[in-house]
Amino acid sequence: MKNKKRGHKNKPSNTFRLNQFLSRAGICSRREADLYIEAGLVQVNEKYITQMGFRVSENDIVKFNGRKLKSEKKQYILLNKPKNFSCRLDDFGKKNSVFELIKNTCKEKVLPVTKLNKKSSGLVLFTNDEKLSSKLSHPKIKLKKIFHISLNKSLKSIDLKKIKDGLIIDGEKIMVDSISYVLGKEKTEIGLEIKSNIRNITYKIFKELNYKIIKLDLVFYAGLTKKDIPRKKTRFLSENEINILKRL
């Protein structure tokens, strides 16, 4: 029989709501967790819990669909990466590594989801939520990304049209959602919106037409922007932003 007994009644500082535990474990949002709890899919110390507001401690054993969950707090951090900083895991601990820029942000080990190459700048999302990271990194997921690109020479209008119409790269037709000259700038300055998750696809697009990217800045990623984040600085995502990413 499913247990409706309340958890820790006095709300000690080392306890938190069961729906928060599920969210921290990367299972779902808190709102979705309430539905799972009500449906009887969650166990605490081998007892099914359907009570809203039930509280647990880090010593409790929590299972979802029979699988034991870890209580590590999930972190979601957005970095405005400067040029010449590496996102490579094997550069961890080196001076010009993005990990040096975030090392004092949280105690949990977080890894980059957006892996910009060293010469690129812009938004890099870090998290220890493996489920979300895997989802956002999948080659077939279509995430809106906007780049500000500086080229080594002016982009010809005929080449801009070729990019709009789609280019065959590595045997696959690559379509962009939007491309235009940056208003009030030289024709070397380009705005590009694309949903492809192919690594370094922007560099490949312009290389195909004999242009070289001098500067590439990721200014928009899956609904997230660089607003109020100076270069080398970070901010934590809001709960609403996290839930939006989980629903993508």
Order of alpha helices (4+ residues) and beta strands (2+ residues): beta-alpha-alpha-beta-beta-beta-beta-beta-beta-alpha-beta-beta-alpha-beta-alpha-beta-beta-beta-beta-alpha-beta-beta-beta-alpha
